Structure formats: C-alpha cells, structure tokens
Amino acid sequence: MNAPHLRIPALSLVLLIGPSGSGKSTLARRLFRPSEVLSSDALRGMVRDDENDMSATADAFATLHFILEKRLAAGLLTVVDATNVKDIDRASLLSLAEKFHVAKVAIVLDVSIEVCLQHNARRPDRAGSRAWVIGQHGALRRSLRGGTAGLEKEGFRHVYVLDNEARIAGAQLERMKNPTDAREERGPFDIIGDV
C-alpha cells in the first residue's frame, strides 16, 4: 500500500477530524511543528490544569479561536487538533479561514470504533470516556455520509481520509506554495539597493 501523500498549501487552516483515540495528536506531532498545532486538550489543560476537565471546553475553545485568528492574520499555517466531528463545530473555524482567505484542509482519521476505544483504554486519564467516543464516532459517520462531498460543500478545498492505522502512520506531508504568494519574487525596483 502506498503511503498517503498529503499536499497542503503553505497558508492553510488544517482541521484534524476524528473521534478521541483515532490518532490525531500523534499524527499532528509527526507532521507539523509544535507551534503550528492548537490542541483543544492542551488548551483545556492551560485554562484549568486538567486536559480532561470538560467544564473548561468553552474557555479552551475561546482561547483556541483567539490564537487561531492571530496566527491566520500573520499568514501562518495552523492545525486544529480537536475532534471536529460535527459540522457546527467546524463552522466557526472555517469562518476564520474565510476571513483571512486561507486554504481549508480536512484530514479525517476514519478508523474503527474498536481502534478508538483501544487507544483510549490505554490512557488512564480517559477512564469513562467510552460513551463520548461512541458518540463522536457516530457524528463522524454522519459527517462522512455520502463520502467527502459534505466536507467539500462546507468549503474544504483539500480533504484527505486516512481510514486505517497503517495509512495514518505512513502519511507524508508536502507543503505547497500558495499560488498568490509572491514573497520570494523580485521586481525591477529590488535592484536599486544593489547598485
């Protein structure tokens, strides 16, 4: 099996989409710089000292949106590592991408419910999360009803579905230059300083 080749514009909002335990954070650590990744779990930890304190979710996402807006305004690729399994959760993130005219990329981790539950069972901090994971997996299934067309209709320009652990582990990232990025081009007035 060929490793999936993820071609992502250099100026993008990348949403990782998948249930808890699907491997989003592991993939993010492998493919992206730490400064590029906004993790809802890490932000819950920052605002409440506990990544699993679900009462901190609203504050964590307010913080995530604030940082995301600053990064996109600065022209920086940003990855949102959250479940993002519901269209309503993705909508506010996509509206920020629209505001700053950046490419919208979805990387969907569509692994079996059994894999997600096994991964969560290995994490002692996720005891009692079985019902959440099942609900998230169901929401992902609804988002993928009819394939990737629903995500494309939401405005994603690039959609990649990684449907098993081997494809997730083998995925390779290629950053593409945005067609409108002219920062490296030189014009006729650039030579004045060289004279």
PAKE-427543 format. One record per residue: x, y, z of N, C-alpha, C in turn. Coordinates in steps of 0.05 Angstrom, whole numbers, always signed. Example, Ala and Ser with C-alpha at 12.3 -4.5 7.8 and 13.67 -1.06 7.14 Angstrom:
PAKE-427543
<neast:+264&nnorth:-114&nup:+156&caeast:+246&canorth:-90&caup:+156&ceast:+264&cnorth:-66&cup:+156>;
<neast:+257&nnorth:-45&nup:+142&caeast:+273&canorth:-21&caup:+143&ceast:+258&cnorth:+1&cup:+157>;
This chain:
PAKE-427543
<neast:+17&nnorth:-24&nup:+0&caeast:+0&canorth:+0&caup:+0&ceast:+18&cnorth:+25&cup:+0>;
<neast:+12&nnorth:+43&nup:-18&caeast:+27&canorth:+68&caup:-19&ceast:+19&cnorth:+86&cup:+4>;
<neast:+40&nnorth:+100&nup:+15&caeast:+34&canorth:+119&caup:+37&ceast:+19&cnorth:+142&cup:+26>;
<neast:-2&nnorth:+151&nup:+41&caeast:-17&canorth:+175&caup:+32&ceast:+1&cnorth:+199&cup:+31>;
<neast:-2&nnorth:+215&nup:+10&caeast:+14&canorth:+239&caup:+6&ceast:-5&cnorth:+263&cup:+10>;
<neast:-1&nnorth:+277&nup:+31&caeast:-19&canorth:+300&caup:+38&ceast:-6&cnorth:+325&cup:+27>;
<neast:-18&nnorth:+336&nup:+6&caeast:-8&canorth:+361&caup:-5&ceast:-24&cnorth:+384&cup:+6>;
<neast:-11&nnorth:+401&nup:+22&caeast:-25&canorth:+422&caup:+37&ceast:-12&cnorth:+449&cup:+30>;
<neast:-29&nnorth:+469&nup:+22&caeast:-19&canorth:+495&caup:+17&ceast:-5&cnorth:+507&cup:+41>;
<neast:+17&nnorth:+521&nup:+37&caeast:+33&canorth:+532&caup:+59&ceast:+17&cnorth:+550&cup:+77>;
<neast:-3&nnorth:+564&nup:+66&caeast:-20&canorth:+580&caup:+83&ceast:-47&cnorth:+567&cup:+84>;
<neast:-52&nnorth:+552&nup:+105&caeast:-76&canorth:+536&caup:+108&ceast:-86&cnorth:+536&cup:+137>;
<neast:-112&nnorth:+530&nup:+139&caeast:-123&canorth:+521&caup:+164&ceast:-128&cnorth:+492&cup:+160>;
<neast:-115&nnorth:+475&nup:+177&caeast:-118&canorth:+446&caup:+175&ceast:-134&cnorth:+437&cup:+199>;
<neast:-157&nnorth:+424&nup:+193&caeast:-173&canorth:+412&caup:+215&ceast:-168&cnorth:+382&cup:+215>;
<neast:-159&nnorth:+372&nup:+238&caeast:-158&canorth:+344&caup:+242&ceast:-185&cnorth:+336&cup:+252>;
<neast:-197&nnorth:+316&nup:+239&caeast:-224&canorth:+308&caup:+245&ceast:-225&cnorth:+278&cup:+252>;
<neast:-234&nnorth:+271&nup:+276&caeast:-236&canorth:+244&caup:+284&ceast:-243&cnorth:+241&cup:+313>;
<neast:-253&nnorth:+218&nup:+321&caeast:-261&canorth:+214&caup:+349&ceast:-236&cnorth:+214&cup:+367>;
<neast:-240&nnorth:+217&nup:+392&caeast:-219&canorth:+213&caup:+412&ceast:-207&cnorth:+185&cup:+408>;
<neast:-181&nnorth:+184&nup:+408&caeast:-167&canorth:+158&caup:+405&ceast:-162&cnorth:+150&cup:+377>;
<neast:-168&nnorth:+167&nup:+357&caeast:-164&canorth:+160&caup:+329&ceast:-135&cnorth:+164&cup:+320>;
<neast:-120&nnorth:+179&nup:+335&caeast:-92&canorth:+184&caup:+328&ceast:-86&cnorth:+212&cup:+319>;
<neast:-103&nnorth:+231&nup:+323&caeast:-99&canorth:+258&caup:+313&ceast:-74&cnorth:+271&cup:+325>;
<neast:-71&nnorth:+270&nup:+351&caeast:-49&canorth:+283&caup:+364&ceast:-22&cnorth:+271&cup:+356>;
<neast:-22&nnorth:+245&nup:+353&caeast:+3&canorth:+231&caup:+344&ceast:+10&cnorth:+240&cup:+316>;
<neast:-10&nnorth:+241&nup:+298&caeast:-5&canorth:+250&caup:+271&ceast:+5&cnorth:+279&cup:+271>;
<neast:-8&nnorth:+296&nup:+287&caeast:+0&canorth:+324&caup:+287&ceast:+29&cnorth:+327&cup:+297>;
<neast:+37&nnorth:+312&nup:+317&caeast:+64&canorth:+314&caup:+327&ceast:+84&cnorth:+305&cup:+305>;
<neast:+76&nnorth:+286&nup:+289&caeast:+95&canorth:+275&caup:+269&ceast:+97&cnorth:+293&cup:+245>;
<neast:+75&nnorth:+306&nup:+236&caeast:+76&canorth:+320&caup:+211&ceast:+79&cnorth:+351&cup:+214>;
<neast:+73&nnorth:+362&nup:+237&caeast:+73&canorth:+391&caup:+240&ceast:+91&cnorth:+400&cup:+262>;
<neast:+100&nnorth:+425&nup:+260&caeast:+116&canorth:+437&caup:+282&ceast:+98&cnorth:+442&cup:+306>;
<neast:+108&nnorth:+439&nup:+330&caeast:+92&canorth:+443&caup:+354&ceast:+78&cnorth:+470&cup:+354>;
<neast:+91&nnorth:+491&nup:+344&caeast:+79&canorth:+518&caup:+344&ceast:+55&cnorth:+520&cup:+325>;
<neast:+53&nnorth:+501&nup:+306&caeast:+31&canorth:+502&caup:+287&ceast:+5&cnorth:+489&cup:+297>;
<neast:+7&nnorth:+474&nup:+319&caeast:-15&canorth:+457&caup:+327&ceast:-29&cnorth:+470&cup:+352>;
<neast:-55&nnorth:+474&nup:+349&caeast:-72&canorth:+483&caup:+371&ceast:-89&cnorth:+460&cup:+380>;
<neast:-83&nnorth:+449&nup:+403&caeast:-96&canorth:+426&caup:+414&ceast:-117&cnorth:+434&cup:+434>;
<neast:-142&nnorth:+425&nup:+430&caeast:-163&canorth:+431&caup:+450&ceast:-157&cnorth:+418&cup:+477>;
<neast:-145&nnorth:+394&nup:+477&caeast:-137&canorth:+382&caup:+503&ceast:-116&cnorth:+399&cup:+517>;
<neast:-95&nnorth:+407&nup:+503&caeast:-74&canorth:+423&caup:+515&ceast:-85&cnorth:+449&cup:+526>;
<neast:-103&nnorth:+461&nup:+511&caeast:-115&canorth:+487&caup:+519&ceast:-133&cnorth:+484&cup:+543>;
<neast:-147&nnorth:+461&nup:+545&caeast:-162&canorth:+456&caup:+570&ceast:-143&cnorth:+454&cup:+593>;
<neast:-121&nnorth:+441&nup:+589&caeast:-100&canorth:+439&caup:+610&ceast:-89&cnorth:+466&cup:+617>;
<neast:-86&nnorth:+484&nup:+598&caeast:-76&canorth:+511&caup:+604&ceast:-95&cnorth:+527&cup:+620>;
<neast:-121&nnorth:+525&nup:+614&caeast:-140&canorth:+542&caup:+628&ceast:-151&cnorth:+530&cup:+654>;
<neast:-147&nnorth:+504&nup:+658&caeast:-157&canorth:+491&caup:+683&ceast:-138&cnorth:+471&cup:+695>;
<neast:-113&nnorth:+468&nup:+685&caeast:-94&canorth:+449&caup:+695&ceast:-104&cnorth:+420&cup:+693>;
<neast:-123&nnorth:+415&nup:+675&caeast:-132&canorth:+387&caup:+671&ceast:-143&cnorth:+385&cup:+643>;
<neast:-129&nnorth:+370&nup:+626&caeast:-138&canorth:+367&caup:+598&ceast:-165&cnorth:+353&cup:+595>;
<neast:-173&nnorth:+338&nup:+616&caeast:-198&canorth:+323&caup:+614&ceast:-221&cnorth:+337&cup:+628>;
<neast:-217&nnorth:+362&nup:+637&caeast:-239&canorth:+377&caup:+651&ceast:-257&cnorth:+389&cup:+629>;
<neast:-278&nnorth:+374&nup:+623&caeast:-296&canorth:+383&caup:+602&ceast:-311&cnorth:+409&cup:+608>;
<neast:-312&nnorth:+417&nup:+634&caeast:-324&canorth:+443&caup:+640&ceast:-306&cnorth:+466&cup:+630>;
<neast:-281&nnorth:+460&nup:+622&caeast:-263&canorth:+480&caup:+612&ceast:-265&cnorth:+483&cup:+582>;
<neast:-282&nnorth:+468&nup:+569&caeast:-283&canorth:+467&caup:+540&ceast:-289&cnorth:+495&cup:+528>;
<neast:-308&nnorth:+509&nup:+538&caeast:-316&canorth:+535&caup:+527&ceast:-292&cnorth:+554&cup:+529>;
<neast:-278&nnorth:+555&nup:+552&caeast:-255&canorth:+572&caup:+555&ceast:-232&cnorth:+564&cup:+537>;
<neast:-228&nnorth:+537&nup:+535&caeast:-207&canorth:+527&caup:+517&ceast:-212&cnorth:+535&cup:+488>;
<neast:-237&nnorth:+533&nup:+479&caeast:-242&canorth:+540&caup:+451&ceast:-242&cnorth:+570&cup:+446>;
<neast:-249&nnorth:+586&nup:+466&caeast:-247&canorth:+615&caup:+463&ceast:-217&cnorth:+622&cup:+460>;
<neast:-200&nnorth:+609&nup:+475&caeast:-171&canorth:+613&caup:+473&ceast:-161&cnorth:+603&cup:+446>;
<neast:-171&nnorth:+580&nup:+437&caeast:-163&canorth:+569&caup:+411&ceast:-170&cnorth:+588&cup:+389>;
<neast:-194&nnorth:+599&nup:+389&caeast:-203&canorth:+617&caup:+368&ceast:-186&cnorth:+643&cup:+369>;
<neast:-179&nnorth:+653&nup:+392&caeast:-163&canorth:+677&caup:+394&ceast:-135&cnorth:+672&cup:+381>;
<neast:-122&nnorth:+650&nup:+389&caeast:-96&canorth:+644&caup:+378&ceast:-98&cnorth:+639&cup:+348>;
<neast:-118&nnorth:+624&nup:+340&caeast:-121&canorth:+617&caup:+312&ceast:-124&cnorth:+643&cup:+295>;
<neast:-140&nnorth:+662&nup:+305&caeast:-143&canorth:+687&caup:+290&ceast:-117&cnorth:+702&cup:+287>;
<neast:-101&nnorth:+703&nup:+309&caeast:-75&canorth:+717&caup:+308&ceast:-56&cnorth:+703&cup:+289>;
<neast:-56&nnorth:+676&nup:+289&caeast:-38&canorth:+661&caup:+271&ceast:-46&cnorth:+665&cup:+242>;
<neast:-72&nnorth:+663&nup:+236&caeast:-80&canorth:+666&caup:+208&ceast:-76&cnorth:+694&cup:+198>;
<neast:-80&nnorth:+714&nup:+215&caeast:-74&canorth:+742&caup:+208&ceast:-45&cnorth:+746&cup:+202>;
<neast:-27&nnorth:+731&nup:+215&caeast:+1&canorth:+732&caup:+210&ceast:+10&cnorth:+715&cup:+186>;
<neast:-9&nnorth:+702&nup:+173&caeast:-2&canorth:+685&caup:+150&ceast:+12&cnorth:+659&cup:+157>;
<neast:+4&nnorth:+647&nup:+180&caeast:+18&canorth:+623&caup:+189&ceast:-1&cnorth:+598&cup:+187>;
<neast:+9&nnorth:+577&nup:+175&caeast:-6&canorth:+552&caup:+175&ceast:-13&cnorth:+544&cup:+203>;
<neast:-38&nnorth:+536&nup:+207&caeast:-47&canorth:+528&caup:+234&ceast:-64&cnorth:+503&cup:+232>;
<neast:-58&nnorth:+485&nup:+251&caeast:-72&canorth:+459&caup:+253&ceast:-89&cnorth:+459&cup:+278>;
<neast:-115&nnorth:+452&nup:+276&caeast:-132&canorth:+449&caup:+299&ceast:-135&cnorth:+420&cup:+305>;
<neast:-124&nnorth:+412&nup:+328&caeast:-125&canorth:+384&caup:+337&ceast:-148&cnorth:+382&cup:+358>;
<neast:-172&nnorth:+376&nup:+348&caeast:-196&canorth:+373&caup:+364&ceast:-212&cnorth:+352&cup:+349>;
<neast:-233&nnorth:+342&nup:+361&caeast:-249&canorth:+321&caup:+347&ceast:-261&cnorth:+332&cup:+322>;
<neast:-272&nnorth:+356&nup:+322&caeast:-283&canorth:+369&caup:+298&ceast:-302&cnorth:+351&cup:+282>;
<neast:-317&nnorth:+333&nup:+296&caeast:-333&canorth:+313&caup:+282&ceast:-360&cnorth:+324&cup:+273>;
<neast:-368&nnorth:+347&nup:+284&caeast:-395&canorth:+359&caup:+277&ceast:-391&cnorth:+383&cup:+260>;
<neast:-409&nnorth:+387&nup:+240&caeast:-407&canorth:+410&caup:+223&ceast:-409&cnorth:+436&cup:+238>;
<neast:-425&nnorth:+436&nup:+259&caeast:-428&canorth:+461&caup:+275&ceast:-402&cnorth:+468&cup:+289>;
<neast:-386&nnorth:+448&nup:+297&caeast:-360&canorth:+454&caup:+309&ceast:-340&cnorth:+465&cup:+289>;
<neast:-342&nnorth:+455&nup:+264&caeast:-324&canorth:+464&caup:+243&ceast:-330&cnorth:+491&cup:+233>;
<neast:-356&nnorth:+499&nup:+234&caeast:-365&canorth:+524&caup:+220&ceast:-351&cnorth:+549&cup:+230>;
<neast:-347&nnorth:+552&nup:+256&caeast:-334&canorth:+577&caup:+266&ceast:-305&cnorth:+577&cup:+259>;
<neast:-292&nnorth:+554&nup:+257&caeast:-264&canorth:+553&caup:+249&ceast:-261&cnorth:+560&cup:+219>;
<neast:-280&nnorth:+549&nup:+203&caeast:-279&canorth:+554&caup:+174&ceast:-285&cnorth:+584&cup:+168>;
<neast:-301&nnorth:+596&nup:+185&caeast:-307&canorth:+625&caup:+180&ceast:-282&cnorth:+642&cup:+185>;
<neast:-264&nnorth:+633&nup:+203&caeast:-239&canorth:+648&caup:+207&ceast:-221&cnorth:+644&cup:+182>;
<neast:-221&nnorth:+620&nup:+171&caeast:-205&canorth:+615&caup:+147&ceast:-215&cnorth:+633&cup:+124>;
<neast:-242&nnorth:+636&nup:+122&caeast:-254&canorth:+654&caup:+102&ceast:-244&cnorth:+682&cup:+106>;
<neast:-245&nnorth:+691&nup:+131&caeast:-238&canorth:+718&caup:+138&ceast:-210&cnorth:+725&cup:+129>;
<neast:-192&nnorth:+706&nup:+131&caeast:-164&canorth:+711&caup:+125&ceast:-156&cnorth:+699&cup:+98>;
<neast:-175&nnorth:+689&nup:+83&caeast:-170&canorth:+679&caup:+55&ceast:-148&cnorth:+658&cup:+55>;
<neast:-151&nnorth:+638&nup:+73&caeast:-131&canorth:+617&caup:+73&ceast:-145&cnorth:+591&cup:+64>;
<neast:-129&nnorth:+572&nup:+54&caeast:-139&canorth:+547&caup:+45&ceast:-150&cnorth:+531&cup:+68>;
<neast:-171&nnorth:+515&nup:+63&caeast:-184&canorth:+499&caup:+84&ceast:-178&cnorth:+470&cup:+78>;
<neast:-165&nnorth:+456&nup:+97&caeast:-157&canorth:+428&caup:+93&ceast:-169&cnorth:+411&cup:+115>;
<neast:-181&nnorth:+389&nup:+107&caeast:-191&canorth:+369&caup:+127&ceast:-174&cnorth:+344&cup:+125>;
<neast:-164&nnorth:+335&nup:+147&caeast:-151&canorth:+309&caup:+149&ceast:-168&cnorth:+292&cup:+168>;
<neast:-182&nnorth:+273&nup:+156&caeast:-201&canorth:+257&caup:+171&ceast:-189&cnorth:+230&cup:+179>;
<neast:-189&nnorth:+224&nup:+205&caeast:-179&canorth:+199&caup:+214&ceast:-204&cnorth:+181&cup:+219>;
<neast:-210&nnorth:+165&nup:+200&caeast:-234&canorth:+149&caup:+199&ceast:-228&cnorth:+120&cup:+206>;
<neast:-219&nnorth:+115&nup:+231&caeast:-212&canorth:+88&caup:+240&ceast:-236&cnorth:+76&cup:+254>;
<neast:-235&nnorth:+50&nup:+258&caeast:-258&canorth:+36&caup:+271&ceast:-262&cnorth:+45&cup:+299>;
<neast:-286&nnorth:+41&nup:+309&caeast:-293&canorth:+48&caup:+336&ceast:-276&cnorth:+31&cup:+355>;
<neast:-270&nnorth:+6&nup:+348&caeast:-253&canorth:-11&caup:+364&ceast:-225&cnorth:+0&cup:+369>;
<neast:-214&nnorth:+11&nup:+347&caeast:-187&canorth:+23&caup:+350&ceast:-188&cnorth:+47&cup:+369>;
<neast:-208&nnorth:+64&nup:+366&caeast:-210&canorth:+87&caup:+383&ceast:-213&cnorth:+79&cup:+412>;
<neast:-230&nnorth:+59&nup:+417&caeast:-235&canorth:+50&caup:+445&ceast:-209&cnorth:+38&cup:+456>;
<neast:-195&nnorth:+22&nup:+440&caeast:-170&canorth:+10&caup:+449&ceast:-149&cnorth:+32&cup:+457>;
<neast:-147&nnorth:+52&nup:+439&caeast:-128&canorth:+74&caup:+445&ceast:-135&cnorth:+89&cup:+470>;
<neast:-161&nnorth:+94&nup:+474&caeast:-170&canorth:+109&caup:+498&ceast:-166&cnorth:+91&cup:+523>;
<neast:-170&nnorth:+65&nup:+520&caeast:-166&canorth:+47&caup:+544&ceast:-138&cnorth:+48&cup:+554>;
<neast:-119&nnorth:+54&nup:+537&caeast:-90&canorth:+55&caup:+545&ceast:-84&cnorth:+81&cup:+560>;
<neast:-103&nnorth:+99&nup:+560&caeast:-98&canorth:+125&caup:+574&ceast:-114&cnorth:+126&cup:+600>;
<neast:-100&nnorth:+124&nup:+622&caeast:-114&canorth:+124&caup:+648&ceast:-130&cnorth:+149&cup:+653>;
<neast:-122&nnorth:+171&nup:+640&caeast:-137&canorth:+196&caup:+644&ceast:-163&cnorth:+197&cup:+628>;
<neast:-168&nnorth:+176&nup:+612&caeast:-193&canorth:+175&caup:+596&ceast:-212&cnorth:+154&cup:+606>;
<neast:-210&nnorth:+146&nup:+631&caeast:-229&canorth:+127&caup:+642&ceast:-257&cnorth:+139&cup:+640>;
<neast:-276&nnorth:+122&nup:+632&caeast:-304&canorth:+131&caup:+630&ceast:-310&cnorth:+146&cup:+605>;
<neast:-292&nnorth:+146&nup:+585&caeast:-296&canorth:+161&caup:+560&ceast:-310&cnorth:+145&cup:+538>;
<neast:-317&nnorth:+120&nup:+544&caeast:-328&canorth:+103&caup:+524&ceast:-353&cnorth:+115&cup:+510>;
<neast:-371&nnorth:+126&nup:+526&caeast:-396&canorth:+138&caup:+514&ceast:-389&cnorth:+162&cup:+496>;
<neast:-369&nnorth:+178&nup:+505&caeast:-361&canorth:+201&caup:+488&ceast:-351&cnorth:+192&cup:+461>;
<neast:-333&nnorth:+171&nup:+462&caeast:-320&canorth:+162&caup:+438&ceast:-341&cnorth:+150&cup:+419>;
<neast:-360&nnorth:+135&nup:+429&caeast:-381&canorth:+124&caup:+412&ceast:-398&cnorth:+146&cup:+400>;
<neast:-404&nnorth:+167&nup:+415&caeast:-419&canorth:+190&caup:+404&ceast:-403&cnorth:+205&cup:+383>;
<neast:-377&nnorth:+209&nup:+388&caeast:-360&canorth:+222&caup:+368&ceast:-358&cnorth:+206&cup:+343>;
<neast:-355&nnorth:+180&nup:+346&caeast:-353&canorth:+162&caup:+322&ceast:-378&cnorth:+164&cup:+306>;
<neast:-401&nnorth:+164&nup:+319&caeast:-427&canorth:+166&caup:+305&ceast:-429&cnorth:+193&cup:+290>;
<neast:-420&nnorth:+215&nup:+303&caeast:-421&canorth:+241&caup:+290&ceast:-402&cnorth:+242&cup:+265>;
<neast:-379&nnorth:+228&nup:+267&caeast:-361&canorth:+227&caup:+244&ceast:-375&cnorth:+212&cup:+221>;
<neast:-387&nnorth:+190&nup:+228&caeast:-401&canorth:+174&caup:+207&ceast:-422&cnorth:+192&cup:+193>;
<neast:-437&nnorth:+208&nup:+208&caeast:-456&canorth:+226&caup:+196&ceast:-443&cnorth:+247&cup:+178>;
<neast:-420&nnorth:+257&nup:+187&caeast:-405&canorth:+277&caup:+171&ceast:-395&cnorth:+265&cup:+145>;
<neast:-390&nnorth:+239&nup:+145&caeast:-379&canorth:+226&caup:+121&ceast:-400&cnorth:+212&cup:+104>;
<neast:-425&nnorth:+215&nup:+112&caeast:-447&canorth:+202&caup:+97&ceast:-445&cnorth:+214&cup:+69>;
<neast:-443&nnorth:+197&nup:+49&caeast:-441&canorth:+206&caup:+22&ceast:-412&cnorth:+212&cup:+14>;
<neast:-393&nnorth:+203&nup:+30&caeast:-364&canorth:+208&caup:+24&ceast:-355&cnorth:+235&cup:+33>;
<neast:-337&nnorth:+247&nup:+18&caeast:-325&canorth:+272&caup:+26&ceast:-341&cnorth:+296&cup:+15>;
<neast:-362&nnorth:+291&nup:+0&caeast:-377&canorth:+313&caup:-12&ceast:-388&cnorth:+333&cup:+8>;
<neast:-397&nnorth:+323&nup:+31&caeast:-407&canorth:+340&caup:+52&ceast:-386&cnorth:+359&cup:+63>;
<neast:-362&nnorth:+349&nup:+66&caeast:-340&canorth:+366&caup:+76&ceast:-332&cnorth:+387&cup:+54>;
<neast:-332&nnorth:+378&nup:+30&caeast:-326&canorth:+396&caup:+8&ceast:-347&cnorth:+418&cup:+6>;
<neast:-372&nnorth:+411&nup:+10&caeast:-394&canorth:+431&caup:+10&ceast:-390&cnorth:+451&cup:+32>;
<neast:-379&nnorth:+443&nup:+55&caeast:-373&canorth:+462&caup:+77&ceast:-352&cnorth:+482&cup:+69>;
<neast:-336&nnorth:+476&nup:+49&caeast:-316&canorth:+495&caup:+40&ceast:-287&cnorth:+484&cup:+41>;
<neast:-284&nnorth:+459&nup:+48&caeast:-257&canorth:+447&caup:+49&ceast:-247&cnorth:+444&cup:+20>;
<neast:-224&nnorth:+455&nup:+14&caeast:-212&canorth:+453&caup:-13&ceast:-197&cnorth:+427&cup:-16>;
<neast:-185&nnorth:+417&nup:+6&caeast:-170&canorth:+392&caup:+5&ceast:-181&cnorth:+375&cup:+28>;
<neast:-189&nnorth:+350&nup:+21&caeast:-199&canorth:+331&caup:+41&ceast:-183&cnorth:+305&cup:+37>;
<neast:-171&nnorth:+296&nup:+59&caeast:-156&canorth:+271&caup:+60&ceast:-169&cnorth:+253&cup:+81>;
<neast:-175&nnorth:+229&nup:+73&caeast:-187&canorth:+210&caup:+92&ceast:-167&cnorth:+187&cup:+96>;
<neast:-158&nnorth:+184&nup:+121&caeast:-140&canorth:+163&caup:+128&ceast:-156&cnorth:+143&cup:+143>;
<neast:-161&nnorth:+119&nup:+131&caeast:-181&canorth:+101&caup:+141&ceast:-170&cnorth:+76&cup:+156>;
<neast:-145&nnorth:+76&nup:+162&caeast:-134&canorth:+55&caup:+180&ceast:-108&cnorth:+64&cup:+192>;
<neast:-99&nnorth:+49&nup:+212&caeast:-75&canorth:+57&caup:+226&ceast:-50&cnorth:+58&cup:+209>;
<neast:-48&nnorth:+39&nup:+190&caeast:-24&canorth:+39&caup:+172&ceast:-23&cnorth:+64&cup:+155>;
<neast:-46&nnorth:+73&nup:+144&caeast:-47&canorth:+97&caup:+128&ceast:-40&cnorth:+122&cup:+145>;
<neast:-49&nnorth:+122&nup:+169&caeast:-43&canorth:+145&caup:+187&ceast:-13&cnorth:+145&cup:+193>;
<neast:-2&nnorth:+122&nup:+200&caeast:+27&canorth:+121&caup:+206&ceast:+44&cnorth:+127&cup:+182>;
<neast:+35&nnorth:+120&nup:+158&caeast:+51&canorth:+125&caup:+134&ceast:+47&cnorth:+151&cup:+120>;
<neast:+28&nnorth:+167&nup:+129&caeast:+22&canorth:+192&caup:+115&ceast:+46&cnorth:+210&cup:+114>;
<neast:+50&nnorth:+222&nup:+91&caeast:+72&canorth:+241&caup:+87&ceast:+61&cnorth:+268&cup:+80>;
<neast:+74&nnorth:+289&nup:+89&caeast:+64&canorth:+317&caup:+84&ceast:+82&cnorth:+331&cup:+64>;
<neast:+69&nnorth:+344&nup:+45&caeast:+83&canorth:+362&caup:+27&ceast:+69&cnorth:+390&cup:+29>;
<neast:+85&nnorth:+410&nup:+35&caeast:+74&canorth:+437&caup:+36&ceast:+78&cnorth:+450&cup:+8>;
<neast:+55&nnorth:+459&nup:-2&caeast:+56&canorth:+471&caup:-29&ceast:+56&cnorth:+502&cup:-25>;
<neast:+70&nnorth:+515&nup:-43&caeast:+69&canorth:+544&caup:-43&ceast:+41&cnorth:+553&cup:-53>;
<neast:+30&nnorth:+572&nup:-39&caeast:+5&canorth:+583&caup:-47&ceast:+8&cnorth:+599&cup:-73>;
<neast:-10&nnorth:+596&nup:-92&caeast:-8&canorth:+609&caup:-118&ceast:-5&cnorth:+639&cup:-116>;
<neast:-16&nnorth:+651&nup:-96&caeast:-15&canorth:+681&caup:-93&ceast:+8&cnorth:+690&cup:-77>;
<neast:+26&nnorth:+672&nup:-68&caeast:+48&canorth:+680&caup:-51&ceast:+71&cnorth:+690&cup:-69>;
<neast:+76&nnorth:+716&nup:-68&caeast:+97&canorth:+727&caup:-85&ceast:+120&cnorth:+738&cup:-68>;
<neast:+122&nnorth:+729&nup:-43&caeast:+143&canorth:+740&caup:-25&ceast:+171&cnorth:+735&cup:-35>;
<neast:+176&nnorth:+714&nup:-51&caeast:+203&canorth:+708&caup:-60&ceast:+210&cnorth:+720&cup:-87>;
<neast:+190&nnorth:+732&nup:-100&caeast:+194&canorth:+744&caup:-126&ceast:+207&cnorth:+772&cup:-123>;
<neast:+223&nnorth:+779&nup:-143&caeast:+237&canorth:+805&caup:-143&ceast:+227&cnorth:+821&cup:-166>;
<neast:+223&nnorth:+846&nup:-162&caeast:+213&canorth:+864&caup:-183&ceast:+235&cnorth:+883&cup:-192>;
<neast:+230&nnorth:+901&nup:-210&caeast:+250&canorth:+918&caup:-222&ceast:+262&cnorth:+938&cup:-201>;
<neast:+247&nnorth:+944&nup:-180&caeast:+257&canorth:+963&caup:-161&ceast:+274&cnorth:+950&cup:-139>;
<neast:+275&nnorth:+924&nup:-139&caeast:+292&canorth:+909&caup:-119&ceast:+321&cnorth:+913&cup:-125>;
<neast:+329&nnorth:+920&nup:-150&caeast:+357&canorth:+923&caup:-156&ceast:+369&cnorth:+949&cup:-147>;
<neast:+352&nnorth:+968&nup:-140&caeast:+362&canorth:+995&caup:-133&ceast:+380&cnorth:+993&cup:-109>;
<neast:+374&nnorth:+976&nup:-90&caeast:+391&canorth:+973&caup:-66&ceast:+417&cnorth:+959&cup:-73>;
<neast:+419&nnorth:+945&nup:-95&caeast:+443&canorth:+931&caup:-103&ceast:+463&cnorth:+948&cup:-118>;
<neast:+455&nnorth:+972&nup:-126&caeast:+472&canorth:+989&caup:-143&ceast:+493&cnorth:+1004&cup:-126>;
